[in-house]
Amino acid sequence: MSIHPIRETTMRPLRLRTAALASALLALALAGPAAAQNEQRPQNLKVLPQDIPRDSLIQIMRGWSASLGVSCRYCHAPRAEGNDELNFASDAKPEKNKARAMVTMTRAINGEHLPRVPDRRGVGVGCVTCHRGLPVPTTLDRVLIAAADSGGGAAAVARYRQLRQEESLLGRWDFSEATVSDVARRLNAQGKRADAILLLEMGGELFPNSAGVDFQLGELYRAAGERDKAIARYRMSLQKNPQNTQARRRLDELTGTTPPIMRSPRR
């Protein structure tokens, strides 16, 4: 059966237009995912591989964010003023280049320096090694010294108590007796004996079984000329550690049980 010439002439443009439309739709369908992929492709990477999968990049960024206790905004600048959307390719914020330098440093430690350590046990370092959830890594002794510098021993004691109550489970601070003793020793060396005593008195409260805190307090009270308080602390130290010969010698000197050790004058 033959097709009527007029009808065939009428249908041919329609078939051509339909085919062209189908081709255009197919091209758009294929271009859509590619365009979206290009938009999602990381840009301006300088320490991470240029072809890193997006999921891997996001996982790394989340690890860095958790290690420093910050959000993406800490390193990445917004696209515009007052805009919540971030421009991840921008280098406008100096924190981003600092992060790159720290990543380079970490790689050098793990790849060049630690392998030279004899009998290494597979130890490696990461952002969390130093930062422990803090944007700027620090230690408790530095925090307490800064508090004492600005507000005296009372401020250092208050800061220690606050951090111990609010952040003791985070693992970023060393709340041990050693930190208290070390800070008190440094304060005393700076001529801040009263501040050191305040901190150690708190240490005696928090570490009641510590013979070391009692002996250290005895030393400070003795240096301050507070004989009775020094004797009390030396005795407390000996009760907890009868083998503390230094405390025994100091107690004997203050109570007159044995004469103090006399050093011959230099000639």
Backbone torsions as a table, in degrees:
resi	resn	phi	psi	omega
1	MET	NA	129.7	-176.3
2	SER	-93.9	150.6	179.1
3	ILE	-87.2	138.9	179.8
4	HIS	-62.8	133.2	-175.3
5	PRO	-56.6	-38.8	-177.9
6	ILE	-68.1	-42.8	-179.3
7	ARG	-64.9	-40.4	179.3
8	GLU	-63.5	-39.5	179.0
9	THR	-65.8	-34.6	-179.1
10	THR	-73.3	-37.8	-175.3
11	MET	-77.7	-28.1	-174.4
12	ARG	-60.9	-46.9	177.5
13	PRO	-61.4	-33.8	-179.9
14	LEU	-66.3	-41.6	179.1
15	ARG	-66.0	-37.5	-179.7
16	LEU	-66.9	-41.7	179.5
17	ARG	-66.2	-38.1	179.2
18	THR	-64.7	-42.8	179.1
19	ALA	-65.2	-40.4	178.9
20	ALA	-64.4	-40.9	179.2
21	LEU	-64.8	-40.9	178.6
22	ALA	-63.7	-40.5	178.4
23	SER	-64.1	-39.9	179.6
24	ALA	-65.8	-42.6	179.4
25	LEU	-64.4	-39.2	178.6
26	LEU	-64.5	-40.7	179.6
27	ALA	-63.7	-41.8	178.0
28	LEU	-64.8	-40.1	-179.5
29	ALA	-63.8	-39.0	179.6
30	LEU	-75.2	-32.9	-177.6
31	ALA	-77.0	-26.6	-176.9
32	GLY	-58.0	-57.2	179.2
33	PRO	-61.2	-35.8	-179.9
34	ALA	-66.2	-42.4	178.8
35	ALA	-63.8	-42.7	178.9
36	ALA	-62.9	-37.4	-179.9
37	GLN	-65.8	-39.1	178.7
38	ASN	-64.5	-37.6	178.9
39	GLU	-66.2	-33.6	-177.7
40	GLN	-87.1	-10.0	-176.8
41	ARG	-68.1	128.3	-178.9
42	PRO	-59.8	143.5	-179.4
43	GLN	-125.0	154.6	174.9
44	ASN	61.1	37.9	176.3
45	LEU	-82.2	131.8	-176.5
46	LYS	-122.3	-25.1	177.4
47	VAL	-116.4	-14.0	176.0
48	LEU	-105.1	155.1	-178.5
49	PRO	-59.6	141.1	-179.6
50	GLN	-63.4	-30.3	-176.5
51	ASP	-101.0	21.2	-179.1
52	ILE	-63.3	134.6	177.7
53	PRO	-60.8	145.8	-176.3
54	ARG	-60.0	-41.1	179.8
55	ASP	-62.2	-39.9	178.9
56	SER	-66.4	-39.4	178.7
57	LEU	-62.7	-44.9	-179.9
58	ILE	-62.2	-39.9	179.2
59	GLN	-63.4	-42.1	178.6
60	ILE	-64.3	-44.7	-179.6
61	MET	-61.9	-39.4	178.2
62	ARG	-65.4	-36.4	176.8
63	GLY	-64.7	-42.9	177.0
64	TRP	-63.2	-42.3	-179.3
65	SER	-60.9	-44.1	179.8
66	ALA	-67.7	-37.3	-178.9
67	SER	-63.9	-34.0	-178.7
68	LEU	-98.2	-7.5	-179.0
69	GLY	67.0	36.8	-177.6
70	VAL	-128.7	171.3	174.5
71	SER	-101.3	179.4	-179.2
72	CYS	-60.6	-28.3	-176.6
73	ARG	-67.9	-14.5	-179.5
74	TYR	-64.9	-35.5	-179.5
75	CYS	-109.8	-27.8	-172.5
76	HIS	-101.3	136.1	-178.6
77	ALA	-85.9	152.8	175.6
78	PRO	-72.6	159.0	179.0
79	ARG	-67.8	-32.4	179.8
80	ALA	-154.0	161.5	179.8
81	GLU	-60.3	128.3	-179.8
82	GLY	77.5	5.8	-179.7
83	ASN	-98.1	131.9	-179.4
84	ASP	-77.0	-18.6	-178.0
85	GLU	-74.8	137.2	-176.7
86	LEU	-96.8	146.5	174.8
87	ASN	-101.2	90.7	-172.6
88	PHE	-66.4	-22.2	-179.4
89	ALA	-83.9	-13.6	-175.4
90	SER	-73.1	145.8	174.5
91	ASP	-108.4	23.6	-173.6
92	ALA	-65.0	-33.8	-177.7
93	LYS	-90.7	130.0	-179.2
94	PRO	-63.7	-23.9	-179.9
95	GLU	-60.5	-28.3	-178.9
96	LYS	-67.4	-44.7	177.9
97	ASN	-69.8	-31.2	174.1
98	LYS	-62.5	-42.2	179.4
99	ALA	-62.3	-40.9	178.0
100	ARG	-61.1	-43.2	179.8
101	ALA	-63.9	-38.1	-179.6
102	MET	-69.2	-37.9	177.3
103	VAL	-64.5	-42.1	177.3
104	THR	-61.7	-41.7	178.6
105	MET	-63.1	-44.4	-179.4
106	THR	-61.7	-40.4	178.1
107	ARG	-63.1	-41.0	180.0
108	ALA	-64.7	-39.9	179.2
109	ILE	-63.3	-48.0	-176.6
110	ASN	-73.5	-34.2	-173.8
111	GLY	-93.8	-26.2	-175.3
112	GLU	-114.8	-45.1	-170.9
113	HIS	-88.1	-49.3	-178.0
114	LEU	-62.4	-36.0	177.4
115	PRO	-61.0	-17.7	178.9
116	ARG	-84.4	-9.1	-178.7
117	VAL	-72.0	125.0	179.5
118	PRO	-63.3	140.7	177.5
119	ASP	53.7	40.2	179.1
120	ARG	-62.2	142.6	-176.5
121	ARG	-107.5	34.1	177.5
122	GLY	75.2	17.6	-179.2
123	VAL	-73.5	137.7	175.7
124	GLY	-135.1	166.2	179.8
125	VAL	-118.8	153.7	175.6
126	GLY	-143.2	-177.0	179.9
127	CYS	-57.4	-41.0	-175.2
128	VAL	-68.2	-20.0	-179.1
129	THR	-56.1	-41.1	-179.4
130	CYS	-103.8	-39.5	-172.5
131	HIS	-75.2	-45.3	179.4
132	ARG	49.2	46.9	176.7
133	GLY	85.5	11.3	179.4
134	LEU	-117.2	133.8	178.1
135	PRO	-58.7	-40.7	176.9
136	VAL	-115.7	113.2	-175.8
137	PRO	-64.8	141.0	177.2
138	THR	-155.4	-179.4	179.5
139	THR	-126.9	163.8	-177.5
140	LEU	-64.9	-36.8	-179.5
141	ASP	-63.3	-36.9	177.1
142	ARG	-66.8	-40.4	179.0
143	VAL	-62.8	-42.7	-178.5
144	LEU	-70.5	-38.1	177.3
145	ILE	-63.4	-42.9	178.9
146	ALA	-63.2	-39.5	178.3
147	ALA	-64.8	-41.0	179.3
148	ALA	-67.2	-36.7	179.1
149	ASP	-64.2	-34.5	-176.8
150	SER	-91.4	-31.4	-174.9
151	GLY	-135.9	9.5	178.5
152	GLY	82.2	-175.5	-177.4
153	GLY	-60.8	-35.7	179.4
154	ALA	-61.6	-39.1	179.1
155	ALA	-67.6	-37.9	178.4
156	ALA	-65.5	-41.6	177.9
157	VAL	-63.4	-44.9	-179.9
158	ALA	-62.7	-40.0	-179.8
159	ARG	-67.2	-41.3	177.7
160	TYR	-60.8	-46.9	-178.7
161	ARG	-63.4	-40.5	-179.6
162	GLN	-63.1	-49.1	-179.1
163	LEU	-65.9	-38.0	179.7
164	ARG	-64.2	-37.4	-179.2
165	GLN	-76.1	-40.6	-171.9
166	GLU	-92.6	-26.9	-170.9
167	GLU	-131.6	20.6	-176.0
168	SER	-65.5	-22.9	-176.7
169	LEU	-94.1	-1.6	-176.1
170	LEU	-82.6	-19.9	177.8
171	GLY	78.9	11.0	-177.9
172	ARG	-94.7	-13.8	-176.8
173	TRP	-120.6	147.9	175.6
174	ASP	-99.5	98.7	-177.0
175	PHE	-89.6	17.7	-174.4
176	SER	-72.7	167.7	175.3
177	GLU	-58.0	-34.6	-177.8
178	ALA	-61.4	-38.4	179.0
179	THR	-64.7	-45.4	179.5
180	VAL	-60.4	-46.0	-178.9
181	SER	-64.0	-40.9	-178.2
182	ASP	-67.1	-43.4	179.2
183	VAL	-64.2	-41.6	177.8
184	ALA	-61.6	-40.2	178.9
185	ARG	-63.4	-42.1	179.8
186	ARG	-69.3	-38.2	177.3
187	LEU	-64.1	-41.5	178.7
188	ASN	-64.1	-37.9	178.3
189	ALA	-65.4	-24.7	177.5
190	GLN	-86.5	4.9	-178.6
191	GLY	83.4	15.8	-178.2
192	LYS	-108.0	62.2	-175.1
193	ARG	-64.1	-41.1	-179.1
194	ALA	-62.4	-38.6	177.7
195	ASP	-66.8	-39.9	178.9
196	ALA	-63.2	-39.8	179.8
197	ILE	-64.9	-42.2	178.3
198	LEU	-58.7	-43.4	-179.0
199	LEU	-66.8	-39.4	180.0
200	LEU	-72.3	-32.4	175.0
201	GLU	-60.9	-41.0	174.4
202	MET	-63.6	-40.3	177.8
203	GLY	-61.4	-38.7	176.9
204	GLY	-63.3	-32.2	177.7
205	GLU	-72.2	-43.1	-175.6
206	LEU	-81.2	-26.1	-179.9
207	PHE	-124.4	70.0	-172.5
208	PRO	-64.6	-17.7	-179.6
209	ASN	-95.5	8.9	-176.6
210	SER	-86.5	114.4	174.0
211	ALA	-74.4	-28.0	-178.7
212	GLY	-67.1	-41.4	178.7
213	VAL	-63.7	-42.0	178.9
214	ASP	-63.2	-43.4	179.7
215	PHE	-64.3	-41.6	179.8
216	GLN	-63.3	-40.0	176.3
217	LEU	-65.5	-39.9	177.7
218	GLY	-59.4	-39.8	178.6
219	GLU	-63.8	-41.2	-178.6
220	LEU	-70.6	-41.6	178.2
221	TYR	-65.3	-38.1	178.3
222	ARG	-62.9	-44.6	179.2
223	ALA	-65.2	-28.5	179.5
224	ALA	-84.1	-3.2	-179.7
225	GLY	81.0	13.9	179.5
226	GLU	-94.7	82.4	-170.3
227	ARG	-61.5	-48.1	-175.6
228	ASP	-63.0	-42.5	178.9
229	LYS	-66.1	-37.4	178.4
230	ALA	-64.8	-44.3	179.8
231	ILE	-60.7	-43.1	-179.4
232	ALA	-60.9	-41.4	-178.3
233	ARG	-72.9	-36.9	176.4
234	TYR	-63.3	-40.4	178.9
235	ARG	-65.6	-40.8	177.5
236	MET	-63.2	-38.3	179.3
237	SER	-65.1	-40.4	179.8
238	LEU	-69.4	-33.0	177.0
239	GLN	-63.0	-35.1	-178.3
240	LYS	-86.4	-28.1	179.0
241	ASN	-143.7	87.1	-178.8
242	PRO	-61.8	-14.6	-178.3
243	GLN	-88.2	4.2	-179.1
244	ASN	-77.5	92.7	-176.4
245	THR	-67.9	-29.2	178.3
246	GLN	-66.1	-43.1	178.5
247	ALA	-64.8	-39.4	178.5
248	ARG	-63.3	-42.1	179.9
249	ARG	-66.4	-42.8	178.7
250	ARG	-63.7	-41.5	-179.3
251	LEU	-65.3	-40.6	178.2
252	ASP	-63.5	-39.3	179.7
253	GLU	-64.5	-41.4	-175.3
254	LEU	-77.9	-29.9	-177.4
255	THR	-95.4	-8.0	178.4
256	GLY	81.1	11.6	178.6
257	THR	-62.4	-43.5	175.0
258	THR	-133.7	149.0	-179.3
259	PRO	-66.6	147.4	178.1
260	PRO	-64.3	154.8	179.5
261	ILE	-70.7	124.6	-179.0
262	MET	-100.4	129.6	177.2
263	ARG	-97.3	134.8	179.3
264	SER	-67.7	137.8	179.7
265	PRO	-64.5	148.2	178.6
266	ARG	-72.5	142.9	178.0
267	ARG	-99.5	NA	NA
